[in-house]
Amino acid sequence: MVARDGRRVPCEIGTLEVPEVRSRQGSGMIELAFARFVGGGGPALVYLEGGPGEPGLSVWEELPDRYLPFLEYGDVVVFDQRGTGRSRPCLESPFSRELPLDRAVGRAEFLAECQAKAAATAAFWRERGVDTGGYTTEESAGDVADLMSALGYEVFRTIGGSYGSHLSLSVIRRHGDRLDRSVLYAVEGTDDTYKLPSNTDAHLAKLATMAATAPELDGRVPDLLGLMGRVFDRLAETPAEADGVVIGEFDVKYLTVSGLGMASFLKRLPGLFLAMEQGDFTPWAEHVRQLRTGPAEALMSLVMDCASGATRERLRRIEEEAATSPFGDLMNLPFPGVCAAVRGPDLGDGFRAPVRSDVPALLVNGTLDGRTPETNALAVARGFANAHVILVENAAHQFAYEHPDVSGAVRDFLSGRTPSLSRTRIGFRFDPDPR
């Protein structure tokens, strides 16, 4: 590999065969694609991408320098998790959603379309011999252990964010005796796959407080939640049209909660709603078009999230909170409603129980993360005898660990030292005219 600075890093690319379902005698074999970068002399680190379904090799090609900081401490291994990217089979859906563009679409119609396409996607791959029982986080954790063994690493480290942290926790639980330490960021605990509506509401309330006093907004958004409510009421009564797409209340609500992890979207949010109040819905048109007619969800990510699922208590809490939240359960849609159509496995509440471990763990979370809130990291840390938490003020879902202060703390941690940093902040400025 050639880094952007011209540095040459020795790299090996290969594949490894593993059982599709380890517990099933006579299970077929599937193929994992991986890359190994040669680094320093410490324990190797395996990088676990999020999603689920983000292929590690594609991320490496797009961001070739992403793994360079870790090579100082040992080899770095990246791979396409089972069912994704260059691993085989790759369980992308051959179908697209087919919802109309000339009228508004509601939650029930959207969910029914997702269910139909999920059932069709599952049937498509079952007809080709895929055993959906193999596409769970526990099987992926077994893949991590098998891959590192095949590469000659008895002891190793993990780093993972979002779903990658969820997978890391499974690796820690099942193979903790082999782990030297683990870095988890944008933390998704074992029972955090389905999001709490109260977290969505709290996140938007915090953003509203920031917008009310933001000098760049010049006092134009004293009540962001009220502004959003007015737009939603207007759309419920009369849908808007932009670029040949009819946009309704559901579309804007769903796309809003879907974007709450992205800093770029959060910065634009007040301006986008100001524009909609003035009748300009153009920035939403292409996103709504994609929502209605884009590719159906890949089978791997459907089965993985359904298998991780949620405890009965969490499902009850989500239902109760959704009844009073302006956004209902939209942060989770199409889950769990799509799971019956997939007919995949359920890992059960033993999987969802908190992980207890003495593996040294560094947990990094942003305070403006609308998908994996800081409370996730604090709760997961309670299960670790050797945990250190860093909160990054104003960081959203993407790469809080790349903040310069946090990078130094990660270096300390990978060098075997306890970081002194527990909190830092990044600047945050709203975009007053995001159009």
RAZI-V120290 format. One record per residue. N is the residue number from 0. RES is the residue in three letters. PSI is psi in whole degrees, 0 to 359 (999 if undefined). OMEGA is omega in degrees with one decimal (* if undefined). D_LAST is the distance of its C-alpha to the last C-alpha in whole Angstrom. Layout:
((N & RES & PSI & OMEGA & D_LAST) (N & RES & PSI & OMEGA & D_LAST))
This chain:
((0 & MET & 140 & 175.4 & 39) (1 & VAL & 118 & 179.4 & 38) (2 & ALA & 168 & -178.9 & 35) (3 & ARG & 332 & 179.5 & 33) (4 & ASP & 7 & 178.4 & 35) (5 & GLY & 354 & -180.0 & 38) (6 & ARG & 138 & 177.7 & 40) (7 & ARG & 127 & -178.8 & 42) (8 & VAL & 121 & 177.1 & 42) (9 & PRO & 135 & -173.9 & 44) (10 & CYS & 139 & 175.4 & 43) (11 & GLU & 131 & 177.5 & 45) (12 & ILE & 134 & -177.8 & 43) (13 & GLY & 189 & 177.6 & 45) (14 & THR & 156 & 177.7 & 45) (15 & LEU & 133 & 175.2 & 47) (16 & GLU & 135 & 177.0 & 49) (17 & VAL & 158 & 177.0 & 49) (18 & PRO & 144 & 176.9 & 50) (19 & GLU & 318 & 175.7 & 47) (20 & VAL & 107 & -172.4 & 49) (21 & ARG & 329 & -176.7 & 51) (22 & SER & 355 & -174.8 & 53) (23 & ARG & 114 & -179.5 & 54) (24 & GLN & 134 & -179.4 & 57) (25 & GLY & 13 & 178.9 & 57) (26 & SER & 147 & 174.7 & 53) (27 & GLY & 169 & -180.0 & 51) (28 & MET & 146 & 174.1 & 50) (29 & ILE & 171 & -171.4 & 46) (30 & GLU & 130 & 175.9 & 45) (31 & LEU & 130 & 175.8 & 42) (32 & ALA & 135 & -176.1 & 41) (33 & PHE & 165 & 170.9 & 41) (34 & ALA & 141 & 177.7 & 41) (35 & ARG & 129 & 177.7 & 43) (36 & PHE & 132 & -174.6 & 42) (37 & VAL & 126 & -178.3 & 45) (38 & GLY & 213 & -177.3 & 45) (39 & GLY & 192 & -170.4 & 47) (40 & GLY & 5 & -179.8 & 50) (41 & GLY & 184 & 178.3 & 49) (42 & PRO & 141 & 178.9 & 48) (43 & ALA & 152 & 179.5 & 45) (44 & LEU & 131 & 176.2 & 42) (45 & VAL & 128 & -175.5 & 40) (46 & TYR & 123 & -176.2 & 36) (47 & LEU & 113 & -177.7 & 35) (48 & GLU & 165 & -177.7 & 32) (49 & GLY & 204 & -178.8 & 30) (50 & GLY & 265 & -1.9 & 29) (51 & PRO & 147 & 175.2 & 31) (52 & GLY & 359 & 177.7 & 31) (53 & GLU & 118 & -176.0 & 29) (54 & PRO & 125 & -176.4 & 32) (55 & GLY & 323 & -177.7 & 33) (56 & LEU & 326 & 177.4 & 34) (57 & SER & 321 & 177.3 & 31) (58 & VAL & 319 & 178.9 & 29) (59 & TRP & 317 & -179.8 & 32) (60 & GLU & 325 & 179.7 & 31) (61 & GLU & 326 & -176.9 & 27) (62 & LEU & 72 & -170.8 & 28) (63 & PRO & 339 & -178.9 & 32) (64 & ASP & 2 & -172.4 & 32) (65 & ARG & 324 & -172.2 & 31) (66 & TYR & 355 & -174.8 & 35) (67 & LEU & 320 & -178.3 & 36) (68 & PRO & 336 & -175.9 & 36) (69 & PHE & 345 & -176.3 & 39) (70 & LEU & 341 & 176.7 & 41) (71 & GLU & 335 & -171.5 & 43) (72 & TYR & 351 & -179.3 & 44) (73 & GLY & 180 & 176.1 & 45) (74 & ASP & 154 & 176.5 & 44) (75 & VAL & 132 & 179.9 & 41) (76 & VAL & 131 & 172.6 & 41) (77 & VAL & 152 & 179.2 & 38) (78 & PHE & 159 & 172.9 & 38) (79 & ASP & 114 & -178.2 & 36) (80 & GLN & 157 & -176.7 & 37) (81 & ARG & 135 & 178.0 & 39) (82 & GLY & 5 & -176.4 & 38) (83 & THR & 161 & 169.2 & 35) (84 & GLY & 234 & -178.0 & 34) (85 & ARG & 356 & 172.1 & 37) (86 & SER & 153 & -175.8 & 39) (87 & ARG & 131 & 2.1 & 41) (88 & PRO & 155 & 173.0 & 41) (89 & CYS & 115 & -165.4 & 37) (90 & LEU & 42 & 173.5 & 36) (91 & GLU & 152 & 177.5 & 33) (92 & SER & 138 & 174.5 & 33) (93 & PRO & 3 & -173.3 & 34) (94 & PHE & 163 & 173.1 & 32) (95 & SER & 155 & 174.4 & 28) (96 & ARG & 148 & -176.5 & 27) (97 & GLU & 67 & 179.2 & 28) (98 & LEU & 148 & -175.1 & 26) (99 & PRO & 152 & 177.3 & 25) (100 & LEU & 348 & -172.8 & 22) (101 & ASP & 9 & 175.8 & 23) (102 & ARG & 166 & 178.7 & 24) (103 & ALA & 149 & 177.8 & 23) (104 & VAL & 138 & -179.4 & 24) (105 & GLY & 179 & -177.5 & 26) (106 & ARG & 312 & -175.1 & 27) (107 & ALA & 317 & -179.5 & 30) (108 & GLU & 320 & 178.1 & 29) (109 & PHE & 314 & -179.7 & 27) (110 & LEU & 318 & 179.7 & 30) (111 & ALA & 321 & 177.9 & 32) (112 & GLU & 318 & 177.5 & 31) (113 & CYS & 320 & 178.8 & 30) (114 & GLN & 317 & -179.7 & 34) (115 & ALA & 316 & -179.6 & 35) (116 & LYS & 326 & 176.6 & 33) (117 & ALA & 317 & 178.3 & 35) (118 & ALA & 318 & 179.7 & 38) (119 & ALA & 319 & 179.4 & 38) (120 & THR & 316 & 178.5 & 37) (121 & ALA & 317 & 178.8 & 39) (122 & ALA & 318 & 179.2 & 42) (123 & PHE & 313 & -175.9 & 41) (124 & TRP & 329 & 175.0 & 41) (125 & ARG & 321 & 177.9 & 45) (126 & GLU & 339 & 179.7 & 46) (127 & ARG & 17 & 170.2 & 46) (128 & GLY & 6 & -179.4 & 48) (129 & VAL & 135 & 175.8 & 45) (130 & ASP & 105 & -176.1 & 46) (131 & THR & 344 & 176.9 & 43) (132 & GLY & 346 & -177.0 & 45) (133 & GLY & 356 & -171.5 & 45) (134 & TYR & 71 & -179.9 & 41) (135 & THR & 163 & 178.6 & 41) (136 & THR & 326 & 178.1 & 40) (137 & GLU & 320 & 176.9 & 44) (138 & GLU & 322 & 177.5 & 44) (139 & SER & 323 & 176.0 & 42) (140 & ALA & 322 & 174.4 & 43) (141 & GLY & 325 & 176.8 & 46) (142 & ASP & 317 & 179.5 & 45) (143 & VAL & 312 & -178.7 & 44) (144 & ALA & 317 & -179.1 & 47) (145 & ASP & 320 & -179.9 & 49) (146 & LEU & 316 & -179.1 & 47) (147 & MET & 326 & 175.0 & 47) (148 & SER & 316 & -179.1 & 51) (149 & ALA & 330 & 179.4 & 51) (150 & LEU & 0 & 173.6 & 50) (151 & GLY & 17 & -178.3 & 52) (152 & TYR & 109 & 176.0 & 51) (153 & GLU & 322 & 178.0 & 53) (154 & VAL & 139 & -178.1 & 50) (155 & PHE & 177 & 177.8 & 47) (156 & ARG & 159 & 174.3 & 43) (157 & THR & 150 & 167.0 & 40) (158 & ILE & 134 & -179.7 & 37) (159 & GLY & 145 & 178.6 & 34) (160 & GLY & 150 & -179.4 & 31) (161 & SER & 236 & 176.9 & 29) (162 & TYR & 330 & 177.6 & 32) (163 & GLY & 327 & 175.5 & 33) (164 & SER & 324 & 175.6 & 35) (165 & HIS & 315 & 176.9 & 36) (166 & LEU & 319 & 178.0 & 38) (167 & SER & 320 & 179.9 & 39) (168 & LEU & 323 & 176.2 & 41) (169 & SER & 321 & 176.0 & 42) (170 & VAL & 316 & 179.3 & 44) (171 & ILE & 315 & -178.6 & 45) (172 & ARG & 317 & -173.1 & 47) (173 & ARG & 333 & -173.6 & 48) (174 & HIS & 30 & -176.3 & 49) (175 & GLY & 334 & 179.5 & 49) (176 & ASP & 346 & 179.5 & 52) (177 & ARG & 355 & -173.8 & 51) (178 & LEU & 130 & 175.2 & 48) (179 & ASP & 317 & 177.7 & 48) (180 & ARG & 170 & -175.5 & 45) (181 & SER & 139 & 173.7 & 41) (182 & VAL & 125 & 179.2 & 37) (183 & LEU & 129 & 177.9 & 35) (184 & TYR & 159 & -173.0 & 31) (185 & ALA & 63 & -160.2 & 29) (186 & VAL & 129 & 173.5 & 32) (187 & GLU & 105 & -178.5 & 33) (188 & GLY & 180 & -174.7 & 36) (189 & THR & 339 & 177.1 & 39) (190 & ASP & 30 & -177.7 & 38) (191 & ASP & 7 & -176.5 & 34) (192 & THR & 316 & 176.3 & 33) (193 & TYR & 130 & -170.1 & 32) (194 & LYS & 151 & 178.8 & 30) (195 & LEU & 128 & 176.3 & 31) (196 & PRO & 328 & 179.4 & 29) (197 & SER & 329 & 176.6 & 30) (198 & ASN & 321 & 176.5 & 28) (199 & THR & 314 & -179.5 & 25) (200 & ASP & 317 & -179.1 & 25) (201 & ALA & 323 & 179.9 & 26) (202 & HIS & 314 & -179.7 & 23) (203 & LEU & 325 & 176.9 & 21) (204 & ALA & 320 & 177.7 & 23) (205 & LYS & 318 & 179.0 & 23) (206 & LEU & 323 & 178.8 & 19) (207 & ALA & 319 & 177.6 & 20) (208 & THR & 318 & 178.4 & 22) (209 & MET & 318 & -177.6 & 20) (210 & ALA & 326 & -176.5 & 17) (211 & ALA & 331 & -176.9 & 20) (212 & THR & 7 & -177.2 & 21) (213 & ALA & 119 & -177.7 & 19) (214 & PRO & 329 & -177.9 & 19) (215 & GLU & 341 & 176.9 & 15) (216 & LEU & 353 & 170.3 & 14) (217 & ASP & 38 & 176.2 & 17) (218 & GLY & 9 & -175.7 & 19) (219 & ARG & 346 & -178.3 & 16) (220 & VAL & 68 & 179.5 & 16) (221 & PRO & 339 & -177.7 & 20) (222 & ASP & 85 & -177.5 & 20) (223 & LEU & 318 & -177.9 & 18) (224 & LEU & 321 & 176.5 & 20) (225 & GLY & 319 & 176.8 & 21) (226 & LEU & 314 & 179.6 & 17) (227 & MET & 318 & 179.4 & 17) (228 & GLY & 320 & 179.2 & 20) (229 & ARG & 319 & 178.8 & 20) (230 & VAL & 317 & -179.7 & 17) (231 & PHE & 317 & 178.8 & 19) (232 & ASP & 319 & 179.8 & 22) (233 & ARG & 317 & -178.6 & 20) (234 & LEU & 326 & 178.3 & 19) (235 & ALA & 326 & -179.9 & 23) (236 & GLU & 316 & -176.8 & 24) (237 & THR & 104 & 177.2 & 22) (238 & PRO & 154 & -179.8 & 20) (239 & ALA & 164 & 176.1 & 17) (240 & GLU & 135 & 177.8 & 16) (241 & ALA & 130 & 177.0 & 14) (242 & ASP & 41 & 175.4 & 15) (243 & GLY & 12 & 179.7 & 18) (244 & VAL & 130 & 174.8 & 18) (245 & VAL & 123 & -172.7 & 19) (246 & ILE & 127 & -178.2 & 17) (247 & GLY & 181 & -178.8 & 19) (248 & GLU & 315 & -178.7 & 20) (249 & PHE & 315 & -177.0 & 21) (250 & ASP & 309 & -175.0 & 18) (251 & VAL & 322 & 177.4 & 16) (252 & LYS & 314 & -177.9 & 19) (253 & TYR & 314 & -179.7 & 20) (254 & LEU & 329 & 176.9 & 16) (255 & THR & 308 & -178.5 & 16) (256 & VAL & 330 & 178.8 & 19) (257 & SER & 334 & -177.0 & 19) (258 & GLY & 3 & -171.8 & 16) (259 & LEU & 354 & 174.6 & 18) (260 & GLY & 350 & -173.1 & 20) (261 & MET & 121 & -179.3 & 17) (262 & ALA & 321 & -178.7 & 16) (263 & SER & 323 & 178.7 & 13) (264 & PHE & 318 & -179.9 & 12) (265 & LEU & 321 & -179.5 & 14) (266 & LYS & 332 & -178.5 & 12) (267 & ARG & 344 & -168.0 & 9) (268 & LEU & 308 & 179.9 & 11) (269 & PRO & 317 & 179.7 & 11) (270 & GLY & 323 & 178.6 & 8) (271 & LEU & 319 & 179.9 & 7) (272 & PHE & 327 & 172.5 & 11) (273 & LEU & 317 & 179.8 & 10) (274 & ALA & 318 & 179.7 & 8) (275 & MET & 323 & 178.2 & 11) (276 & GLU & 331 & 177.6 & 13) (277 & GLN & 2 & 175.3 & 12) (278 & GLY & 6 & -178.7 & 12) (279 & ASP & 107 & 179.8 & 9) (280 & PHE & 9 & -174.9 & 10) (281 & THR & 318 & -178.0 & 8) (282 & PRO & 342 & -176.7 & 7) (283 & TRP & 343 & -168.0 & 10) (284 & ALA & 311 & -177.0 & 12) (285 & GLU & 325 & 178.1 & 13) (286 & HIS & 321 & 177.1 & 14) (287 & VAL & 320 & 177.3 & 16) (288 & ARG & 316 & 179.6 & 18) (289 & GLN & 321 & 178.7 & 19) (290 & LEU & 323 & -175.8 & 20) (291 & ARG & 330 & -170.8 & 22) (292 & THR & 5 & -177.2 & 23) (293 & GLY & 175 & 180.0 & 23) (294 & PRO & 142 & 175.0 & 26) (295 & ALA & 159 & -177.8 & 28) (296 & GLU & 140 & 176.5 & 29) (297 & ALA & 148 & -177.7 & 32) (298 & LEU & 323 & -178.9 & 35) (299 & MET & 309 & -176.3 & 35) (300 & SER & 326 & 176.1 & 33) (301 & LEU & 309 & -176.5 & 34) (302 & VAL & 318 & -178.8 & 37) (303 & MET & 310 & -176.9 & 36) (304 & ASP & 323 & 177.0 & 34) (305 & CYS & 321 & 179.6 & 37) (306 & ALA & 320 & 177.2 & 40) (307 & SER & 316 & 169.9 & 38) (308 & GLY & 217 & -178.7 & 38) (309 & ALA & 153 & 174.5 & 38) (310 & THR & 161 & 178.4 & 42) (311 & ARG & 321 & 179.8 & 43) (312 & GLU & 319 & 179.4 & 42) (313 & ARG & 321 & 177.1 & 38) (314 & LEU & 320 & 177.8 & 38) (315 & ARG & 316 & -179.4 & 40) (316 & ARG & 318 & 178.5 & 37) (317 & ILE & 316 & -179.4 & 34) (318 & GLU & 317 & -179.5 & 36) (319 & GLU & 315 & -178.6 & 36) (320 & GLU & 325 & -179.5 & 33) (321 & ALA & 331 & -178.1 & 31) (322 & ALA & 336 & -177.8 & 33) (323 & THR & 352 & -179.8 & 32) (324 & SER & 140 & 176.1 & 28) (325 & PRO & 339 & -177.3 & 25) (326 & PHE & 2 & 178.1 & 24) (327 & GLY & 227 & -179.2 & 28) (328 & ASP & 23 & -171.6 & 28) (329 & LEU & 335 & 177.8 & 25) (330 & MET & 334 & -177.7 & 25) (331 & ASN & 342 & -175.5 & 28) (332 & LEU & 132 & 14.3 & 27) (333 & PRO & 13 & 178.6 & 29) (334 & PHE & 151 & -7.1 & 32) (335 & PRO & 4 & -174.6 & 34) (336 & GLY & 335 & -176.8 & 35) (337 & VAL & 346 & -169.5 & 34) (338 & CYS & 325 & 178.4 & 37) (339 & ALA & 327 & 178.9 & 40) (340 & ALA & 329 & -178.6 & 39) (341 & VAL & 324 & -178.8 & 39) (342 & ARG & 48 & 177.9 & 42) (343 & GLY & 187 & -177.8 & 42) (344 & PRO & 165 & 173.4 & 44) (345 & ASP & 123 & -175.4 & 43) (346 & LEU & 346 & 174.1 & 44) (347 & GLY & 170 & -173.8 & 45) (348 & ASP & 343 & 173.7 & 45) (349 & GLY & 321 & 176.2 & 47) (350 & PHE & 324 & -174.6 & 45) (351 & ARG & 353 & 178.1 & 42) (352 & ALA & 152 & 179.5 & 45) (353 & PRO & 142 & 177.1 & 44) (354 & VAL & 131 & 174.7 & 45) (355 & ARG & 125 & -173.6 & 47) (356 & SER & 154 & 171.6 & 48) (357 & ASP & 10 & 174.4 & 49) (358 & VAL & 128 & 176.6 & 47) (359 & PRO & 130 & -175.6 & 45) (360 & ALA & 135 & 172.9 & 42) (361 & LEU & 121 & -177.5 & 39) (362 & LEU & 126 & -176.7 & 36) (363 & VAL & 129 & -178.9 & 32) (364 & ASN & 147 & 174.1 & 30) (365 & GLY & 149 & 179.3 & 26) (366 & THR & 352 & 175.0 & 26) (367 & LEU & 30 & -179.6 & 23) (368 & ASP & 107 & -178.3 & 23) (369 & GLY & 355 & 179.3 & 23) (370 & ARG & 316 & 178.6 & 25) (371 & THR & 88 & -174.2 & 28) (372 & PRO & 163 & -177.5 & 28) (373 & GLU & 334 & 178.5 & 31) (374 & THR & 331 & 175.5 & 33) (375 & ASN & 310 & -177.8 & 34) (376 & ALA & 318 & -178.6 & 35) (377 & LEU & 322 & 179.4 & 37) (378 & ALA & 316 & 179.7 & 39) (379 & VAL & 320 & -177.8 & 39) (380 & ALA & 331 & -179.0 & 41) (381 & ARG & 340 & 179.2 & 43) (382 & GLY & 356 & -175.9 & 45) (383 & PHE & 132 & 177.8 & 45) (384 & ALA & 335 & -177.3 & 48) (385 & ASN & 70 & -177.8 & 47) (386 & ALA & 145 & 173.1 & 43) (387 & HIS & 129 & -176.4 & 41) (388 & VAL & 135 & 172.5 & 37) (389 & ILE & 125 & 176.2 & 34) (390 & LEU & 133 & -178.3 & 31) (391 & VAL & 107 & 179.4 & 28) (392 & GLU & 133 & 175.3 & 26) (393 & ASN & 2 & 175.6 & 23) (394 & ALA & 141 & 177.7 & 23) (395 & ALA & 213 & -170.2 & 21) (396 & HIS & 337 & -171.6 & 23) (397 & GLN & 117 & 159.4 & 23) (398 & PHE & 47 & 174.4 & 26) (399 & ALA & 333 & -177.5 & 27) (400 & TYR & 349 & -179.9 & 30) (401 & GLU & 356 & 173.9 & 28) (402 & HIS & 138 & -176.3 & 28) (403 & PRO & 319 & 178.3 & 31) (404 & ASP & 319 & -178.5 & 33) (405 & VAL & 323 & 177.9 & 33) (406 & SER & 319 & 177.4 & 34) (407 & GLY & 321 & 178.1 & 37) (408 & ALA & 322 & 176.8 & 38) (409 & VAL & 319 & 177.1 & 37) (410 & ARG & 317 & 176.7 & 40) (411 & ASP & 314 & -176.7 & 42) (412 & PHE & 315 & -179.3 & 42) (413 & LEU & 341 & 176.0 & 43) (414 & SER & 0 & 177.8 & 45) (415 & GLY & 6 & -179.8 & 47) (416 & ARG & 151 & 174.9 & 46) (417 & THR & 122 & -179.0 & 45) (418 & PRO & 146 & 175.4 & 41) (419 & SER & 339 & -176.9 & 42) (420 & LEU & 132 & 173.6 & 38) (421 & SER & 342 & 179.4 & 37) (422 & ARG & 140 & 174.5 & 34) (423 & THR & 179 & -178.4 & 31) (424 & ARG & 155 & 172.5 & 27) (425 & ILE & 159 & 177.4 & 24) (426 & GLY & 152 & 178.1 & 22) (427 & PHE & 125 & -180.0 & 19) (428 & ARG & 126 & 177.2 & 16) (429 & PHE & 149 & 175.1 & 13) (430 & ASP & 109 & -173.5 & 9) (431 & PRO & 338 & -179.5 & 9) (432 & ASP & 80 & -172.4 & 6) (433 & PRO & 1 & -176.1 & 4) (434 & ARG & 999 & * & 0))
